Amino acid sequence: MNPRAIDPDDPIADDLAAVVALRALADQLEDSAVERALRAGWGWGQIAEGLGVTRQAVHKKHLQRVASIDLELRRRRNV
């Protein structure tokens, strides 16, 4: 494969840069929404359903960040 240098004046380069920026914005929005949901008492399953992913996926993606801000999480009770 012969890689070409990206021409910053090429409109395709702008399109690709826009995609990268949108992904970063989407990640920030998701982080904020997940944090708000947890603060409101939502469980991982509810958040996952709202995002259209599995509980395990949302937990894996957000748990470390949430733990780093000392957000108290609702724990499942064994009944």
Backbone as CSV, one residue per row, in Angstrom:
resi,resn,N_x,N_y,N_z,CA_x,CA_y,CA_z,C_x,C_y,C_z
1,MET,0.842,-1.166,0.000,0.000,0.000,0.000,0.894,1.239,0.000
2,ASN,0.528,2.226,-0.778,1.325,3.429,-0.913,0.586,4.603,-0.255
3,PRO,0.921,4.902,1.014,0.193,5.982,1.683,0.531,7.339,1.075
4,ARG,-0.500,8.177,0.941,-0.316,9.539,0.447,-0.422,10.491,1.624
5,ALA,0.303,11.575,1.509,0.160,12.622,2.517,-1.212,13.271,2.318
6,ILE,-1.839,13.624,3.403,-3.158,14.253,3.321,-2.978,15.728,2.981
7,ASP,-3.680,16.141,1.960,-3.686,17.549,1.560,-4.735,18.259,2.408
8,PRO,-4.340,19.187,3.278,-5.312,19.840,4.153,-6.358,20.657,3.397
9,ASP,-6.114,20.945,2.129,-7.091,21.688,1.325,-8.084,20.769,0.615
10,ASP,-7.884,19.477,0.729,-8.776,18.508,0.098,-10.071,18.432,0.904
11,PRO,-11.231,18.599,0.270,-12.504,18.546,1.007,-12.734,17.217,1.719
12,ILE,-12.154,16.153,1.209,-12.304,14.857,1.883,-11.606,14.894,3.236
13,ALA,-10.478,15.578,3.315,-9.783,15.719,4.599,-10.688,16.447,5.589
14,ASP,-11.420,17.457,5.121,-12.372,18.162,5.986,-13.480,17.236,6.455
15,ASP,-13.986,16.412,5.551,-15.043,15.456,5.904,-14.575,14.504,6.995
16,LEU,-13.364,13.992,6.815,-12.836,13.040,7.791,-12.564,13.712,9.133
17,ALA,-12.061,14.931,9.107,-11.837,15.674,10.344,-13.162,15.932,11.056
18,ALA,-14.203,16.192,10.292,-15.528,16.409,10.882,-16.035,15.144,11.562
19,VAL,-15.798,14.002,10.948,-16.198,12.728,11.556,-15.486,12.534,12.893
20,VAL,-14.197,12.805,12.927,-13.423,12.672,14.173,-13.980,13.611,15.239
21,ALA,-14.276,14.847,14.865,-14.812,15.820,15.818,-16.188,15.383,16.328
22,LEU,-17.024,14.866,15.448,-18.350,14.404,15.861,-18.265,13.211,16.802
23,ARG,-17.329,12.299,16.538,-17.143,11.161,17.447,-16.735,11.642,18.839
24,ALA,-15.824,12.600,18.893,-15.382,13.132,20.186,-16.550,13.804,20.902
25,LEU,-17.354,14.567,20.172,-18.510,15.224,20.777,-19.525,14.201,21.271
26,ALA,-19.766,13.170,20.466,-20.703,12.119,20.872,-20.218,11.428,22.147
27,ASP,-18.925,11.173,22.248,-18.376,10.561,23.462,-18.579,11.466,24.674
28,GLN,-18.353,12.762,24.509,-18.558,13.711,25.608,-20.022,13.760,26.025
29,LEU,-20.923,13.775,25.052,-22.352,13.789,25.358,-22.773,12.518,26.083
30,GLU,-22.244,11.378,25.635,-22.567,10.110,26.286,-22.054,10.094,27.719
31,ASP,-20.808,10.528,27.922,-20.251,10.575,29.282,-21.135,11.415,30.191
32,SER,-21.540,12.573,29.710,-22.364,13.482,30.506,-23.733,12.868,30.803
33,ALA,-24.348,12.268,29.791,-25.674,11.672,29.976,-25.621,10.493,30.942
34,VAL,-24.581,9.678,30.840,-24.445,8.530,31.746,-24.255,9.031,33.181
35,GLU,-23.417,10.028,33.355,-23.202,10.570,34.693,-24.504,11.140,35.271
36,ARG,-25.247,11.883,34.468,-26.525,12.441,34.947,-27.507,11.336,35.311
37,ALA,-27.547,10.303,34.492,-28.453,9.191,34.764,-28.088,8.497,36.070
38,LEU,-26.805,8.260,36.288,-26.371,7.617,37.529,-26.698,8.490,38.741
39,ARG,-26.459,9.792,38.612,-26.785,10.711,39.717,-28.290,10.727,40.008
40,ALA,-29.095,10.471,38.976,-30.550,10.445,39.134,-31.058,9.093,39.634
41,GLY,-30.132,8.153,39.848,-30.517,6.862,40.398,-30.778,5.771,39.379
42,TRP,-30.491,6.028,38.129,-30.666,4.995,37.113,-29.632,3.898,37.319
43,GLY,-30.012,2.687,36.983,-29.093,1.560,37.027,-28.414,1.375,35.683
44,TRP,-27.354,0.555,35.687,-26.609,0.290,34.461,-27.513,-0.295,33.380
45,GLY,-28.444,-1.159,33.769,-29.353,-1.767,32.798,-30.248,-0.747,32.121
46,GLN,-30.766,0.191,32.893,-31.609,1.245,32.320,-30.809,2.128,31.358
47,ILE,-29.598,2.477,31.773,-28.744,3.308,30.922,-28.423,2.561,29.640
48,ALA,-28.076,1.293,29.757,-27.753,0.484,28.582,-28.934,0.425,27.623
49,GLU,-30.122,0.235,28.161,-31.313,0.188,27.318,-31.501,1.517,26.583
50,GLY,-31.298,2.618,27.292,-31.420,3.933,26.674,-30.396,4.175,25.581
51,LEU,-29.220,3.592,25.732,-28.160,3.760,24.733,-28.210,2.698,23.634
52,GLY,-29.029,1.685,23.831,-29.117,0.625,22.827,-27.934,-0.318,22.830
53,VAL,-27.348,-0.516,24.020,-26.207,-1.427,24.159,-26.478,-2.354,25.337
54,THR,-25.564,-3.290,25.586,-25.733,-4.181,26.726,-25.289,-3.489,28.017
55,ARG,-25.789,-3.992,29.118,-25.390,-3.468,30.423,-23.885,-3.626,30.614
56,GLN,-23.372,-4.767,30.179,-21.939,-5.010,30.319,-21.126,-3.993,29.520
57,ALA,-21.582,-3.634,28.336,-20.850,-2.685,27.488,-20.807,-1.304,28.127
58,VAL,-21.948,-0.834,28.622,-21.971,0.508,29.214,-21.185,0.523,30.525
59,HIS,-21.267,-0.538,31.283,-20.543,-0.647,32.544,-19.037,-0.622,32.280
60,LYS,-18.600,-1.420,31.308,-17.171,-1.493,30.975,-16.649,-0.143,30.486
61,LYS,-17.442,0.547,29.675,-17.000,1.808,29.089,-16.946,2.933,30.114
62,HIS,-17.860,2.945,31.087,-18.002,4.119,31.944,-17.608,3.924,33.411
63,LEU,-17.492,2.709,33.886,-17.269,2.487,35.315,-16.006,3.160,35.833
64,GLN,-14.900,2.997,35.136,-13.642,3.562,35.641,-13.722,5.084,35.734
65,ARG,-14.281,5.730,34.716,-14.400,7.189,34.732,-15.327,7.636,35.857
66,VAL,-16.444,6.945,36.012,-17.410,7.296,37.053,-16.786,7.106,38.435
67,ALA,-16.038,6.030,38.603,-15.384,5.781,39.888,-14.348,6.858,40.190
68,SER,-13.708,7.393,39.162,-12.669,8.403,39.376,-13.229,9.743,39.840
69,ILE,-14.525,9.962,39.657,-15.134,11.220,40.127,-15.900,11.005,41.428
70,ASP,-15.694,9.844,42.042,-16.318,9.509,43.329,-17.831,9.645,43.320
71,LEU,-18.446,9.229,42.236,-19.896,9.219,42.153,-20.406,7.991,42.884
72,GLU,-21.283,8.198,43.837,-21.826,7.064,44.583,-22.831,6.346,43.706
73,LEU,-22.611,5.061,43.502,-23.461,4.284,42.620,-24.485,3.508,43.411
74,ARG,-25.657,3.367,42.807,-26.706,2.547,43.394,-26.297,1.089,43.231
75,ARG,-26.340,0.348,44.282,-25.971,-1.064,44.233,-27.216,-1.918,44.144
76,ARG,-27.080,-3.029,43.419,-28.197,-3.996,43.362,-28.331,-4.664,44.702
77,ARG,-29.567,-4.801,45.123,-29.818,-5.504,46.383,-30.173,-6.949,46.083
78,ASN,-29.581,-7.870,46.814,-29.945,-9.272,46.688,-31.191,-9.490,47.522
79,VAL,-32.222,-9.963,46.855,-33.494,-10.155,47.567,-33.697,-11.605,47.860
